[in-house]
């Protein structure tokens, strides 16, 4: 009886082992290929519990998620100006046809990365060779990335892969070229600055000359107006003096003599040596100068 129980236990153990070797689970983040002697029998794209024939069939798993291919070292490319630029890029890709992916690269991710990297590098060399340094650095960068994604995706689908995105992280000149470029940029900026200073100085001189001219014109107009007013005043004063002189010439002569006395003897120390019979003193010698006569 014990022998029979042992046979039953062994039989049950074999069934459990066979079941364990037949059943397998697929994660929602994975594809699963069921292979029979290296040939793909079917593809499992949904998550869940599945089965296979033990010892005859095997299972290969492939990632459904987006994979990043990032180069550690920047690549050197040549532009249409025959100048070297350093380009640091990365590729986003994912498997869309696991059967074709398995047949093309044997399901080896390293081989797929090498294939994609070669495709993108070849395309970038072609695109950079058509453009100048300015275009690849700023002017047409987005256009280059989109064109590269389309070209790389066309080739990648031959191995069951989709290129989601191609990005240029950094595009810069090599150090030996950058120093020369920066020196030329510095010289150009200095030349422009000197030109602007010279133009500013010339404009300042022009403004000062115009201001001086306007000042001279204003002063000349003011002087002319002042002389005009002064002339009119002198003319009116002369007319008044003439009218007053015409009304009483004797009084006018007396008034002028008093002004002359006042001007001549404005201080105590003033001294005047003249002939007493001079006309200067005629109004001091008597009324109206009659005595002098």
C-alpha positions as CSV (number, residue, x, y, z in Angstrom):
1,X,0.0,0.0,0.0
2,X,2.8,2.3,0.8
3,X,4.3,1.6,-2.6
4,X,1.0,2.6,-4.2
5,X,0.9,5.9,-2.2
6,X,4.4,6.7,-3.2
7,X,3.5,6.2,-6.8
8,X,0.5,8.5,-6.4
9,X,2.6,11.1,-4.6
10,X,5.2,10.9,-7.4
11,X,2.5,11.2,-10.0
12,X,1.0,14.3,-8.3
13,X,4.4,15.8,-8.0
14,X,5.0,15.3,-11.7
15,X,1.7,16.9,-12.5
16,X,2.6,19.9,-10.3
17,X,6.0,20.2,-11.9
18,X,4.5,20.0,-15.4
19,X,1.8,22.6,-14.4
20,X,4.5,24.9,-13.0
21,X,6.5,24.5,-16.2
22,X,3.5,25.0,-18.4
23,X,2.0,28.1,-16.8
24,X,3.5,31.6,-16.8
25,X,2.4,35.1,-16.2
26,X,2.8,38.2,-18.4
27,X,3.2,41.6,-16.8
28,X,1.2,44.5,-18.2
29,X,4.5,46.2,-19.0
30,X,5.7,43.3,-21.2
31,X,5.2,41.4,-24.4
32,X,5.7,37.6,-24.3
33,X,6.8,35.4,-27.2
34,X,6.1,31.7,-27.0
35,X,8.9,30.0,-29.0
36,X,9.0,26.4,-30.1
37,X,12.5,25.2,-31.2
38,X,13.3,28.9,-31.8
39,X,10.3,29.6,-33.9
40,X,7.7,32.1,-32.8
41,X,4.4,30.3,-32.2
42,X,2.3,33.2,-30.9
43,X,2.6,36.6,-29.3
44,X,1.0,37.6,-26.0
45,X,0.4,41.3,-25.6
46,X,-2.1,41.3,-22.7
47,X,-1.2,40.8,-19.1
48,X,-2.4,37.6,-17.4
49,X,-1.8,33.9,-16.8
50,X,-0.8,31.8,-19.9
51,X,0.4,28.3,-20.7
52,X,3.0,26.6,-22.9
53,X,4.2,23.1,-23.6
54,X,6.9,22.2,-21.2
55,X,10.3,21.2,-22.5
56,X,9.2,22.0,-26.1
57,X,8.2,25.6,-25.8
58,X,10.0,28.6,-24.1
59,X,9.0,32.2,-23.4
60,X,10.9,35.4,-24.2
61,X,9.8,38.7,-22.6
62,X,10.2,42.2,-24.1
63,X,9.6,45.6,-22.6
64,X,6.6,47.5,-23.8
65,X,7.7,50.8,-22.2
66,X,9.6,53.6,-23.9
67,X,13.3,53.1,-23.7
68,X,15.9,55.8,-23.7
69,X,19.1,55.6,-25.7
70,X,21.4,58.2,-24.4
71,X,25.0,58.5,-25.6
72,X,27.5,59.2,-22.9
73,X,29.9,61.1,-25.2
74,X,29.0,63.8,-27.7
75,X,29.5,63.1,-31.4
76,X,31.5,65.3,-33.7
77,X,29.7,66.5,-36.9
78,X,30.7,68.8,-39.8
79,X,28.5,71.6,-41.0
80,X,28.2,73.0,-44.5
81,X,30.9,75.6,-43.5
82,X,33.3,72.7,-42.8
83,X,33.2,73.5,-39.1
84,X,33.1,70.9,-36.4
85,X,30.3,70.9,-33.8
86,X,29.8,68.6,-30.8
87,X,26.3,67.1,-30.6
88,X,24.9,65.4,-27.6
89,X,21.6,63.7,-28.4
90,X,19.2,61.0,-27.1
91,X,16.6,58.7,-28.7
92,X,13.3,57.6,-27.2
93,X,12.1,54.3,-28.7
94,X,9.8,51.3,-28.0
95,X,9.0,47.9,-29.4
96,X,5.8,47.7,-31.4
97,X,6.2,44.4,-33.2
98,X,7.9,41.9,-30.9
99,X,7.9,39.1,-33.6
100,X,9.7,41.3,-36.1
101,X,12.0,42.6,-33.3
102,X,12.9,39.0,-32.4
103,X,13.5,38.0,-36.0
104,X,15.6,41.1,-36.9
105,X,17.9,41.5,-33.9
106,X,17.3,38.2,-32.1
107,X,15.6,40.1,-29.3
108,X,18.9,41.5,-28.3
109,X,18.5,45.1,-27.0
110,X,22.2,45.9,-27.4
111,X,22.0,45.1,-31.1
112,X,18.8,47.2,-31.4
113,X,20.5,50.1,-29.7
114,X,23.5,49.8,-32.0
115,X,21.2,49.8,-35.1
116,X,19.2,52.8,-33.9
117,X,22.3,54.7,-32.9
118,X,23.9,54.2,-36.3
119,X,20.7,55.2,-38.1
120,X,20.4,58.5,-36.1
121,X,24.1,59.3,-36.4
122,X,24.0,58.8,-40.2
123,X,21.0,61.0,-40.5
124,X,22.4,63.7,-38.3
125,X,25.6,63.8,-40.3
126,X,23.5,64.3,-43.4
127,X,21.4,67.0,-41.9
128,X,24.3,68.9,-40.3
129,X,26.2,68.8,-43.6
130,X,23.4,70.8,-45.2
131,X,23.3,73.6,-42.6
132,X,25.5,76.3,-41.1
133,X,26.6,76.5,-37.5
134,X,23.9,79.1,-36.8
135,X,21.2,76.9,-38.2
136,X,22.1,73.8,-36.2
137,X,22.5,75.8,-33.0
138,X,19.4,77.9,-33.0
139,X,17.8,78.5,-36.4
140,X,16.6,75.1,-37.5
141,X,17.1,72.9,-34.5
142,X,13.5,71.8,-34.1
143,X,13.3,71.1,-37.8
144,X,16.4,68.9,-37.7
145,X,15.0,66.9,-34.7
146,X,11.6,66.3,-36.4
147,X,13.2,65.3,-39.7
148,X,15.6,62.9,-37.9
149,X,12.7,61.3,-36.0
150,X,10.8,60.6,-39.2
151,X,13.9,59.2,-41.0
152,X,15.0,57.1,-38.0
153,X,11.4,55.8,-37.4
154,X,11.2,54.7,-41.1
155,X,14.3,52.5,-40.6
156,X,13.4,51.4,-37.1
157,X,10.1,49.9,-38.1
158,X,12.0,47.4,-40.2
159,X,13.1,45.8,-36.9
160,X,9.8,46.2,-35.1
161,X,10.7,49.4,-33.3
162,X,9.0,52.8,-33.2
163,X,11.1,56.0,-32.7
164,X,9.1,58.2,-30.4
165,X,11.5,61.1,-30.3
166,X,15.0,62.3,-31.2
167,X,16.4,65.2,-29.2
168,X,19.5,67.3,-29.4
169,X,20.4,68.1,-25.8
170,X,23.5,70.1,-26.6
171,X,25.1,71.5,-29.8
172,X,28.3,73.5,-29.3
173,X,31.6,74.2,-30.9
174,X,34.8,72.4,-29.9
175,X,36.9,74.3,-27.4
176,X,39.6,75.2,-29.9
177,X,37.0,76.6,-32.3
178,X,34.9,78.3,-29.5
179,X,37.9,80.4,-28.4
180,X,38.4,81.8,-32.0
181,X,34.7,82.4,-32.4
182,X,34.4,84.2,-29.1
183,X,37.4,86.3,-30.0
184,X,35.9,87.3,-33.3
185,X,32.6,88.1,-31.6
186,X,34.3,90.2,-29.0
187,X,36.2,92.1,-31.8
188,X,33.0,92.6,-33.7
189,X,31.1,93.9,-30.7
190,X,34.0,96.2,-29.9
191,X,34.0,97.6,-33.4
192,X,30.2,98.1,-33.3
193,X,30.6,99.9,-29.9
194,X,33.3,102.2,-31.2
195,X,31.2,103.0,-34.3
196,X,28.2,103.8,-32.1
197,X,30.4,106.0,-29.8
198,X,31.8,107.8,-32.9
199,X,28.3,108.4,-34.3
200,X,27.1,109.6,-30.8
201,X,30.0,112.0,-30.6
202,X,29.3,113.3,-34.1
203,X,25.6,113.8,-33.3
204,X,26.5,115.5,-30.0
205,X,28.8,117.9,-31.8
206,X,26.0,118.6,-34.3
207,X,23.6,119.3,-31.5
208,X,26.0,121.6,-29.8
209,X,26.8,123.5,-33.0
210,X,23.1,123.9,-33.7
211,X,22.5,125.1,-30.1
212,X,25.4,127.6,-30.4
213,X,24.0,128.9,-33.7
214,X,20.5,129.3,-32.2
215,X,22.1,131.1,-29.2
216,X,23.9,133.5,-31.5
217,X,20.7,134.1,-33.5
218,X,18.7,134.8,-30.3
219,X,21.4,137.1,-29.0
220,X,21.6,139.0,-32.3
221,X,17.8,139.3,-32.4
222,X,17.7,140.5,-28.8
223,X,20.6,143.0,-29.4
224,X,18.8,144.3,-32.5
225,X,15.6,144.7,-30.7
226,X,17.4,146.4,-27.7
227,X,19.1,148.8,-30.1
228,X,15.8,149.4,-31.8
229,X,14.1,150.2,-28.5
230,X,17.0,152.3,-27.3
231,X,17.0,154.2,-30.6
232,X,13.3,154.8,-30.2
233,X,13.9,156.0,-26.6
234,X,16.7,158.3,-27.6
235,X,14.6,159.6,-30.4
236,X,11.7,160.4,-28.0
237,X,14.1,161.8,-25.5
238,X,15.7,164.1,-28.1
239,X,12.3,165.2,-29.2
240,X,11.3,166.0,-25.6
241,X,14.6,167.8,-25.0
242,X,14.2,169.7,-28.3
243,X,10.6,170.7,-27.4
244,X,11.7,171.8,-23.9
245,X,14.7,173.7,-25.3
246,X,12.4,175.4,-27.8
247,X,10.0,176.6,-25.1
248,X,12.7,178.1,-22.8
249,X,16.2,178.0,-24.2
250,X,17.6,180.0,-21.3
251,X,16.3,177.6,-18.6
252,X,17.6,174.7,-20.6
253,X,21.0,176.2,-20.8
254,X,20.9,176.9,-17.0
255,X,19.8,173.3,-16.3
256,X,22.6,171.9,-18.4
257,X,25.1,174.1,-16.5
258,X,23.9,172.8,-13.2
259,X,24.4,169.2,-14.4
260,X,27.9,170.2,-15.5
261,X,28.7,171.7,-12.1
262,X,27.4,168.6,-10.3
263,X,29.5,166.3,-12.5
264,X,32.6,168.4,-12.1
265,X,32.4,168.8,-8.3
266,X,30.9,165.5,-7.2
267,X,33.4,165.2,-4.2
268,X,35.2,167.6,-1.9
269,X,38.6,166.8,-3.3
270,X,37.6,167.9,-6.9
271,X,39.5,170.9,-8.3
272,X,39.0,172.7,-11.6
273,X,41.4,175.3,-12.9
274,X,39.7,177.6,-15.5
275,X,39.6,181.2,-16.4
276,X,37.0,183.0,-14.2
277,X,35.7,184.7,-17.3
278,X,34.9,181.4,-19.0
279,X,31.4,180.7,-20.1
280,X,31.5,177.7,-17.6
281,X,30.8,180.2,-14.8
282,X,28.5,182.6,-16.5
283,X,25.5,181.6,-14.4
284,X,27.6,182.2,-11.3
285,X,28.4,185.8,-12.1
286,X,25.0,187.2,-12.2
287,X,21.5,186.8,-13.5
288,X,21.4,185.2,-16.9
289,X,25.1,186.2,-17.3
290,X,24.3,189.9,-17.9
291,X,27.1,191.1,-15.7
292,X,29.6,189.2,-17.6
293,X,28.6,191.0,-20.7
